[in-house]
């Protein structure tokens, strides 16, 4: 049976208050794009200063030099603001609505990096970026009609933590033994997956803090504390992967991976584990899969055809 468009329109599940999360997330995307550009410059400056490539993993000395690099510090502050806006948006709207909006940062980063590096984007790389944007835009549109925030149960939260623990161990082992074979796309995938879990845990912590404020409860329960610890650990490892990715590829490739893989992981968790799309019709689920495939295809095409990545 062909779905009635009028009926579909009536299923838009975002309230006006939840919709506020969308412009907040877009502002965060601007800071994300600018922060990535500054951090990339800081990493390349440190590589030049230490005369050592960081593509197989930044050394302790290089990390210490980053802290003293003005562009990197500025970029970090901007990324901090991006995180603040992202967390604020998560406080208003479901993960599967606001998380994919970071893809706007890809367009901004691509334009800024092309101007700064004086390297024009090729037709193939522009087409790859278009795949990313179209895929994510389709994702957000569908999510707007189908997403519903739900209270996360302890069982769901423990499932997320177990999955994060397993993935962190896997990426840590792969990095320890195979990092000399790594290319930028591997670091980007690792960081994107970890940050997808970070977004989910951040949403959990925000909701639980809100509950504590509303109910006037005292203190955090043990599971919330575990969430905070896991969130910080995943952020640290993901951040290291991002900085190493900057040493391996251009900033717009890094942002492309993060703004596509991160939300796909977060949305997958939201749909499969947190059941945020339980009311979605079958064709919406199919569209989710198609949109995600388009966006991921765009990332790998960008890694293949970006002029700086080829260089």
C-alpha positions, 0 to 999 in steps of 0.5 A: 500500500502506498503511504499517505503523505498527509498521514506521514506529515502528521507523524512529525514527532519533534516538538517545537522545543525539541526543534530548538536543538537543530539550530544549536547543532548547526552553530556547533558545526561551524565551530567544528569546521574552524576548529578542525582547520586550526588543529590540522595546522597545529599538527602539521607545524609540529611535524615540521618542527620535530622533523618526524611524521605522525602518520603512524602515531604521534609521539609523546614529544609531539603531543607536548609540542601541540599543547604549546602550538597556538593554532592547535590551542585555538582549534581546541578551544573552538572544538570545545565550543562545538562540543558545548553546542552539541551537548546542548542540542542533545539536551533538546532533541533525539540523537538521530536528529541532531547528531548527523547535522555535523555534516554541515562542517564538511562543506565549511571545512572543504571550502576553508581548506581549499582556500588556505592550502591553495589546492582546488578540489577535483570534480571527483572529490566534490562529488564525494562530498555531495554523496556525504551531504545528500546521505546525511540530509536524507538521514536527518529528514527521515529522523525528523519524521520518526525519531522519539526520545525515550528514557534509557533503561539500565539494561540498554545502558549496560549494553552500550557500555559493553559494546564500547568496551569491546570496540575500544579494546579492538581498536587499541590492539589494532593500533598497537600492532598494525599502526605502521600500516595505517592510513588516514581513513583507518584513524578516521573510522576509529575516531568516528566509531568512538565518538558515536558512542561518546554522543550516546553516553553524553545524551545519557549523562545529560538526561540523568543530570536533568532527572536529578535536577527535576526530582531533587535527588542527591548524587550520581548512581554508580552507572552514571559515574561509569558512563562519565568515565567511559565517555572520557576514555573514549573521547581521549582515545578518539581525540588521539586518533583524530590528531594522528589522522590530521598528520595523515590526511587533509582536514576535510577528509577527517571531518568527512569521516567524523561527521558521517561515521560518528552519526551513523554509529550514534544513530545505529545505537539509537535505533537498535539499542535505545529504540528511538525509531520504534514507530518508524515504518519499514520504508523509513528503515530502508531509507535509513540504510540507503542514506547511510550507505550513500554517506559512507560511500562518499567518505571512502571516495573522498579518501580516494580522490581528494588531491591532498590525500593522493599526494 
